[in-house]
Amino acid sequence: MEQPKNDVLRVKRLHVEFQTSHGMVHAVKDVSLEVKRGRIHALVGESGSGKSVTSLTIMNLLAGNGKVISGDVTLNEKSLLKLSGKEKRQLYGDRIGMIFQDPTAALDPLFTVEQLLLEGLRKHRKMSKKQAREVALESLRMMNLRDPELMKKKPYELSGGMCQRVMIAIAMSMKPDYLIADEPTTALDVTVQKQILEEIYQLSRKENLGVLFITHDLGVVAEIADDVSIMKDGEIVENGTVEEIFYHPQHSYTKKLLDAVL
């Protein structure tokens, strides 16, 4: 089905709390942002600022002690927080994919790369095994993984960089409209990090992919982002284009982050 040209993933005044042994924690407070097709929106902040909680809420993956108190997440104005179980299974992985920070933890070590790639394609896209395998190989080639023998390997037999590429290939094989990337290059060496950032950037352009890129690294933001939200203590303190944030920061916290890297 052709999607509307004004298709936008929006977080609207989101408030998320967690019940802990130390009482209620207000993890996300009145957060609003939007991710547009063909653009990379960086969500930036220090550890514990609420970035990952925001992404997990978008993906309907909040832990059991977490609760959305108010606000909403919408895709083309349809609430993602009110979907039925069947609707969630159809939408996530299909229209919205996710790359986690630690691919070795996210990829099931009992399955081969081929099994991991084919599972979603056969389930969501109703492809034959042959069709799914062709799409899987093409997705790996997009990630510069061109050896067909890779399909036979299990995640623990691969390097961290290769595992991350496999995870991106799994997400992109479904042809999503949006990709949530939660610190996807933090654990990788500088050379592999640069390659994967370039691949994500090119995918956003070639596939008209909307990306929410979660990071604490303003150097990464400068390389690939179009739009930026700065997060501190569960709140968005500044929104803007990458040029506005870097050249005309308004909030003292944004200026502090920039001073640390410039």
N, C-alpha and C positions, 0 to 999 in steps of 0.2 A: 504493500500500500504506500502510495506517495505521501510523504509527510508535508505539513504546511511549511511554507518558506519562513514564517516567523516562529518556528518551533524553538522554544527556549526552556531550559531546565532552571527552575527557580527555587530558591530557599527563601521563605517569607516569614520574617519575624519569629524565627525558631527559638524555642526555649526548651532545653533538655536538662533533666535532673537525674541524679543517681542516689539511691538509698544505700548508704554504707554503714559499717559498724561505728563510724564516727559521726553519723548523722547524714543529713541531706547535703549533697554537693551540687551546686549550680554549674554544670559543665559548659553549657551553651546558653547565652543570654541575648535574646532579641536579634538574632543573626539573620541578615538578608544579603543575598548575592544572586547573580544570574550567570549561567553559562550558555553561550551562544554557539551555534553550529559553525565549524571552521575556525574557532578561536580557542586559545589556551588561557584559562583563567587560573592564576596562581593564588592559592590560599596560604598566606605566610604567617608564621608565628613561632615562638619558642616552644619547647616541649611542655605539654600540659596546658596549652592555650585553648584547646577545644577543637583543633583542626580535624583530628581523626574522628572525634565524636560526631562532628558535622557530616563527614563523609559516610560514616556507618549509618547515620540516620537516613541519609539519602538512599542508601542501599537496603534499608529495612533490616539492618544487622545489629541493632542495639542489643547489648547484653540484657539479661533478664531483670537486672536491678535498675535498668535505665528506663526513663519514661519521657515522652514528649508532652510537656505541660501545655504548650500553646504554639501557634504558628503552623506552617505547612511546608511541604515540598511538592512542587507541581511540575509536570511535563506537559507542555501545551495546554496549561490551565487545568489539567486533570490531577487530582490529589494522589500522590504515591503512598500516603500514609493510611489511606482508606481502601486499599486494594484487597480483594479476596485472595485466598491462597493461590488459586488458579491464575489469577491476573498477575500476581507477583512472579510466579514461575515463568509466565510468558514474557514479561517485560524485562526482568533482570537476566542479563546474559544476552538477551535479544536486542533491546534498544539501549540498555545501559550496561556497560561492562566495568570491571574493576581490576586494577593491578595492586596487589598488596606489597607492603614494604619488604617482607621476607618471603621470597618465592619458595624457598626450601620448606617452609612451614605450610605454605598454602597449597603446594602441589602434593598430591597423595603419592607417597613413595612406593606403594604397592603396584601402581599402574605405570605402564610404559608411556612415553610421549604420545605415541599413536592413540592409545586408549584414552588419554586425557583430552586430546584434540577431538577425537571422533565422538565422544560421549555427548557433548552439547550439540554438535552438528546433526547427529542422527535423532536426538530427542527433540530439538527445537525446529530444525529445518526439514525434518522427515526425509533425509537423504539416504540413498543406498550406501553400503559400506564403500563401494568403489568411488562414488561421487564425493563422499565425505573425505576420503583419503586424498583425493586430488585437491580439494579445497584446503585440507590440512597442510599438504606439502607446499602449496602456494603461500599460505600464511607464514610458514617457516621461512620460505625464500624471501618474503617481505622483510623478515628480521635478519637477513643475511645468514640464515642457517640452511645451507644448500646440500648437505650430505644426507641422502635418504636413510642411511644407517642410523641416524639420530632417532628416528621413529621407534627403534627397537629398545632404546635405552630408558632407564628409569631416572627420576630426578637426582638421586644420590650419586649417580654416575657422571653428572654434569657439573661444570663450574657455576658459581653464583651468577655470573653474567649470562651464561647460556640458559640457566633456569629462568632468569628474568625475561629473556627474549622469548622463551617458550610460553611463559605466562601471558606476555603481550600478544603472542601469536594466537593463543587460545581465545583471548578476549576479542581480538580483531577478526578471527575466523567467522564470528557470528555477525559481522558487519554492523556493529552497534552505531547508534547516532551519537552516543556520549560515552566517555571513558573517565572513570574516577581513578586517579593515580596517587596513591598514598605513599609519599617518600620512596618512590620506586628505585632510586639509584643510590640511596644512602650507604648501603653496605658494599658498594662496588668500587673498584679502583677507578682512578680519574679517567683513564683511557676508555674503559668500558662505559663509564657514566656518560662521557661525551657522546659516544656512539649511540647509546640508547636515547639520550635526549634528542639527538638529531633525528632518530627514527620516529619518535613520538611527534616531533614538530612536523616532519614530512607527512605523516599519516593525517594530522589535523588538516593539512592543506589539500592533500590528494583525495582524501575520503570525506571531506567536509565534516570532520569529526570535532565535536565539542569536547574539550578536555578540562576537567577540574584537577589541577596539579597541586598537590599538597606538599609543602616543603618549608624548611627553616632557612634555606640557603638563598640569599638574594642574588648570588652569582648565577645560580640556575635560573632564577626569575628573569634576570637581564638577558639570558641567552634565548629563552623560548617563549616567554609570556606575552600576551596581548593586553590582558586585564589583570588587575591585582586587588586582592583584599588583604588588609593587614589585621591580624587577630591577636588580641591580648586579653588574658583572663576571661576567656569565654565570649568576648565581644569583638565585633568588627569596629576598629577605631578609624579606618580609612579605606575608601574604595577609589579606584581610578585606573586609567590606562597605565601601562608600564612607563610611558614617558612622564606622565603627571606625577607618579609616585617617585621616580628617580630624580627628576629635575625640579619638581615643585611640591615636595612633601609638606603636608599641613600639620600633621599630628606630631607631638614631641617624641612619641614612641617610634614612629616611622623614621624620624630623623636620627634617633639613637641607633636603630638597626642599620641604617645607611652609613653612619659614622664608623660603625664597627667593621665595615667591609671596604669602604672607599678610602 
